[in-house]
Amino acid sequence: MQVLGGLDRGLYHGEIISQASDLSWFTTGSLAIDGTTLLQQNLTIVLDSGTANIVGPTAQIRSLFEALGIQAVEQNLPGCTTVLFGYYPCNSPPAIGFQLGAGNPIFNIEPSAFVQASNGGNNCTATVTGIDIGFPGGLWIVGQSWFQGKYVDFDADNRSVGVALLRNDTVVGAAMPSPKATSG
């Protein structure tokens, strides 16, 4: 569901965590694992409700997969350079999330949204994919799989983007406390 023209405070609980953005919805943030550890910081992120999954620079995705023990497989697809896919046991999706700005809560990908495809035999394809798209410094495109369970406010008047948990959200740990940083 999309609400156009203003906030619908009845759809979320808690406060909306806002971060400055331009009107292309580019912002900065960090990638977190295990709910508290910032694996990568100062990322350029665009929130895109028209993208189904999450796409990041191949080297950063490879580092993420290594940190989580996710099997990385490179494929050359028509029209793309190398695409990096990750495979993990369906019954244990990892905790991966994004923090918009510094010091804000981490909003995790809901476990049910982490699966892009179920391949049988307890093997799933992760919703996170590595593709180098030629953006200076790398770009993360954060799409619908991350949006699930969240209220996302694209505020053109204040040039900001905000996030809160949807009301009646049953996912425990979708938003986590402020994280601790790691080197790297």
C-alpha positions as CSV (number, residue, x, y, z in Angstrom):
1,M,0.0,0.0,0.0
2,Q,1.2,3.5,-0.7
3,V,-0.1,6.6,1.0
4,L,0.4,9.8,-1.0
5,G,0.3,13.3,0.4
6,G,1.2,12.9,4.0
7,L,2.0,10.7,7.0
8,D,-0.6,8.1,8.1
9,R,0.3,7.8,11.8
10,G,-2.1,5.0,12.2
11,L,0.1,2.7,10.0
12,Y,3.3,2.7,12.2
13,H,4.4,2.8,15.8
14,G,7.2,4.6,17.5
15,E,8.9,7.5,15.9
16,I,10.0,7.9,12.3
17,I,13.8,7.8,12.0
18,S,14.6,10.5,9.4
19,Q,17.8,11.0,7.4
20,A,18.6,13.8,4.9
21,S,18.1,12.8,1.3
22,D,18.0,14.4,-2.1
23,L,14.9,14.2,-4.2
24,S,16.3,11.2,-6.0
25,W,16.1,9.5,-2.6
26,F,19.9,9.1,-2.2
27,T,21.1,9.0,1.4
28,T,23.9,7.7,3.4
29,G,23.9,4.8,5.8
30,S,25.6,1.6,7.1
31,L,25.2,-2.1,6.5
32,A,24.8,-4.1,9.7
33,I,24.9,-7.8,10.6
34,D,23.6,-9.7,13.6
35,G,21.5,-6.7,14.6
36,T,24.3,-4.6,16.1
37,T,27.6,-4.9,14.2
38,L,28.2,-2.3,11.4
39,L,30.0,-4.2,8.7
40,Q,30.2,-1.3,6.2
41,Q,29.7,2.4,6.8
42,N,29.3,5.6,4.8
43,L,27.5,3.8,2.0
44,T,25.6,5.6,-0.7
45,I,22.1,4.2,-0.6
46,V,19.0,4.8,-2.8
47,L,15.7,3.6,-1.5
48,D,13.8,2.3,-4.5
49,S,10.3,0.8,-4.0
50,G,10.4,-0.2,-7.7
51,T,13.3,-2.7,-7.1
52,A,12.4,-6.1,-5.8
53,N,15.7,-7.0,-4.1
54,I,18.8,-5.3,-2.7
55,V,21.8,-4.6,-5.0
56,G,25.2,-3.6,-3.8
57,P,28.8,-3.3,-5.2
58,T,30.2,-6.8,-5.8
59,A,33.3,-6.4,-3.5
60,Q,31.1,-5.2,-0.6
61,I,28.5,-8.0,-1.2
62,R,31.4,-10.6,-1.3
63,S,32.6,-9.2,2.1
64,L,29.1,-9.5,3.5
65,F,28.7,-13.1,2.3
66,E,32.1,-14.0,3.7
67,A,31.2,-12.5,7.1
68,L,28.0,-14.5,7.3
69,G,29.2,-17.8,5.8
70,I,26.9,-17.4,2.7
71,Q,28.1,-19.2,-0.4
72,A,28.9,-16.7,-3.1
73,V,28.5,-17.7,-6.8
74,E,29.4,-15.4,-9.7
75,Q,27.4,-15.6,-12.9
76,N,27.6,-13.7,-16.2
77,L,24.0,-12.7,-17.2
78,P,23.0,-11.2,-20.5
79,G,23.1,-7.4,-20.4
80,C,25.1,-7.4,-17.1
81,T,28.7,-7.8,-16.1
82,T,29.3,-10.3,-13.3
83,V,26.4,-10.8,-10.9
84,L,27.2,-12.2,-7.5
85,F,24.5,-14.4,-5.9
86,G,24.4,-15.8,-2.4
87,Y,23.1,-19.1,-1.2
88,Y,22.2,-20.0,2.4
89,P,20.2,-22.6,4.4
90,C,16.5,-21.6,4.1
91,N,15.9,-22.5,7.7
92,S,18.5,-20.0,9.0
93,P,18.4,-16.6,7.2
94,P,21.0,-14.2,8.5
95,A,20.3,-10.9,10.2
96,I,21.1,-8.1,7.8
97,G,19.9,-4.6,8.0
98,F,20.6,-0.9,7.2
99,Q,21.1,2.1,9.4
100,L,20.2,5.4,7.8
101,G,22.5,8.0,9.1
102,A,24.8,7.6,12.1
103,G,23.5,6.6,15.6
104,N,20.0,5.6,14.4
105,P,18.4,2.2,14.9
106,I,19.2,-0.6,12.4
107,F,16.2,-1.8,10.4
108,N,16.7,-5.5,9.4
109,I,15.4,-7.3,6.4
110,E,12.6,-9.5,7.7
111,P,13.7,-13.2,7.6
112,S,10.8,-14.1,5.3
113,A,11.8,-11.4,2.9
114,F,15.5,-12.4,2.8
115,V,14.7,-15.3,0.4
116,Q,14.7,-14.4,-3.2
117,A,14.1,-18.0,-4.3
118,S,13.8,-21.4,-2.6
119,N,15.9,-23.9,-4.6
120,G,14.8,-27.0,-2.7
121,G,16.9,-29.1,-0.3
122,N,17.0,-26.2,2.3
123,N,18.9,-24.0,-0.2
124,C,17.7,-20.5,-0.7
125,T,19.0,-17.6,-2.9
126,A,19.5,-14.4,-0.9
127,T,17.6,-11.2,-1.8
128,V,21.0,-9.4,-1.7
129,T,22.9,-9.4,-5.0
130,G,26.2,-7.9,-6.1
131,I,26.4,-6.0,-9.3
132,D,28.9,-3.2,-10.2
133,I,26.8,-0.5,-11.9
134,G,29.5,2.1,-12.4
135,F,28.4,4.6,-9.8
136,P,31.4,6.4,-8.4
137,G,32.3,4.9,-5.0
138,G,29.6,2.2,-5.3
139,L,25.9,2.3,-4.8
140,W,23.4,0.3,-2.8
141,I,19.9,0.0,-4.3
142,V,17.6,-1.0,-1.4
143,G,14.3,-2.3,-2.6
144,Q,11.1,-4.0,-1.6
145,S,12.6,-6.9,0.3
146,W,14.0,-4.4,2.9
147,F,10.7,-2.3,2.8
148,Q,8.6,-5.2,4.1
149,G,7.4,-4.6,7.7
150,K,8.4,-0.9,7.6
151,Y,6.7,2.4,7.0
152,V,8.9,4.5,4.7
153,D,8.3,8.2,4.4
154,F,9.7,10.0,1.3
155,D,9.4,13.6,2.4
156,A,10.0,15.9,-0.5
157,D,9.2,19.1,1.4
158,N,11.9,18.4,4.0
159,R,14.3,16.5,1.7
160,S,14.4,13.5,3.9
161,V,13.5,9.9,4.1
162,G,12.2,8.3,7.3
163,V,11.6,4.8,8.5
164,A,9.4,3.3,11.3
165,L,8.0,-0.2,11.9
166,L,4.5,-0.9,10.7
167,R,1.9,-1.1,13.3
168,N,1.0,-4.7,14.2
169,D,4.4,-5.9,12.9
170,T,5.1,-9.3,14.4
171,V,8.7,-9.5,13.5
172,V,10.8,-9.4,16.6
173,G,14.1,-7.5,16.1
174,A,13.2,-5.7,12.9
175,A,14.6,-2.5,14.4
176,M,17.5,-2.9,16.7
177,P,19.3,-0.5,19.1
178,S,22.2,1.7,18.0
179,P,25.1,-0.6,16.8
180,K,28.7,-1.0,17.6
181,A,31.2,-0.3,14.7
182,T,33.8,-2.7,13.4
183,S,36.9,-1.9,11.5
184,G,36.7,-2.4,7.7
